[in-house]
Amino acid sequence: MSKTRLNISLDQDLADFIKVYVQENRTTVAEVITQFLLALKRQAQGESMEIILSNPDFHKALIAVQSRLRDGTSEWHTFEEVFSD
């Protein structure tokens, strides 16, 4: 899908918060906004993620992954390492 540029204005406290948040979570402002908007779109279209997010095993796995991403202990692999024969 092609991308387009969107300029937004935020309160200074929100701008400061998102800058710290993305740095701590090793992501980008664009990715945070994209995920937020996708969640809104799913909700508006009746495609809620509540079922999968309410699964206790999925929730535990998600928390574990977030923790490893935040503390830098995740082991990263190339596409070829993961999907090659």
C-alpha positions as CSV (number, residue, x, y, z in Angstrom):
1,M,0.0,0.0,0.0
2,S,1.4,3.4,-0.9
3,K,2.1,5.8,1.9
4,T,1.1,9.5,2.3
5,R,2.4,12.2,4.5
6,L,0.1,13.5,7.2
7,N,0.9,16.5,9.4
8,I,-0.7,16.7,12.8
9,S,-0.5,19.2,15.7
10,L,-0.5,17.9,19.3
11,D,-0.4,19.4,22.7
12,Q,3.3,19.7,23.8
13,D,2.8,17.2,26.7
14,L,1.5,14.6,24.3
15,A,4.4,15.2,21.8
16,D,6.9,14.9,24.7
17,F,5.2,11.7,25.9
18,I,5.2,10.0,22.4
19,K,8.9,10.8,21.9
20,V,9.8,9.1,25.2
21,Y,7.4,6.2,24.5
22,V,8.8,5.4,21.1
23,Q,12.3,5.5,22.3
24,E,11.6,3.2,25.3
25,N,9.6,0.8,23.1
26,R,12.0,0.8,20.2
27,T,9.4,1.9,17.7
28,T,8.4,5.0,15.7
29,V,5.7,7.7,16.1
30,A,4.4,6.6,12.7
31,E,4.0,3.0,13.9
32,V,2.3,4.0,17.1
33,I,-0.2,6.2,15.2
34,T,-0.7,3.5,12.5
35,Q,-1.5,0.8,15.1
36,F,-3.9,3.1,16.9
37,L,-5.7,4.0,13.7
38,L,-5.8,0.3,12.6
39,A,-7.4,-0.5,16.0
40,L,-10.0,2.2,15.5
41,K,-10.7,1.0,12.0
42,R,-11.1,-2.6,13.2
43,Q,-13.5,-1.5,15.9
44,A,-15.5,0.6,13.5
45,Q,-15.8,-2.3,11.1
46,G,-16.7,-4.8,13.8
47,E,-13.4,-6.6,13.7
48,S,-12.5,-6.3,17.3
49,M,-9.3,-7.9,18.7
50,E,-11.0,-8.6,22.0
51,I,-11.2,-12.3,21.5
52,I,-7.5,-12.9,20.9
53,L,-6.4,-10.3,23.5
54,S,-8.6,-11.9,26.1
55,N,-6.9,-15.3,25.7
56,P,-4.7,-15.7,28.8
57,D,-1.9,-17.6,26.9
58,F,-1.8,-14.9,24.2
59,H,-1.7,-12.2,26.9
60,K,1.2,-13.8,28.7
61,A,3.1,-14.2,25.5
62,L,2.5,-10.6,24.5
63,I,3.7,-9.3,27.8
64,A,6.8,-11.5,27.6
65,V,7.7,-10.2,24.1
66,Q,7.1,-6.6,25.1
67,S,9.4,-7.1,28.1
68,R,12.2,-8.6,26.0
69,L,11.9,-5.8,23.5
70,R,12.0,-3.2,26.1
71,D,15.1,-4.6,28.0
72,G,16.9,-5.5,24.8
73,T,17.2,-9.2,25.4
74,S,15.3,-10.2,22.3
75,E,17.3,-12.3,19.8
76,W,16.9,-10.9,16.3
77,H,17.1,-13.0,13.2
78,T,17.2,-12.3,9.5
79,F,14.3,-13.2,7.2
80,E,16.5,-15.9,5.6
81,E,17.4,-17.4,9.0
82,V,13.7,-17.7,9.9
83,F,12.2,-18.8,6.6
84,S,14.9,-20.6,4.6
85,D,14.9,-24.4,4.3
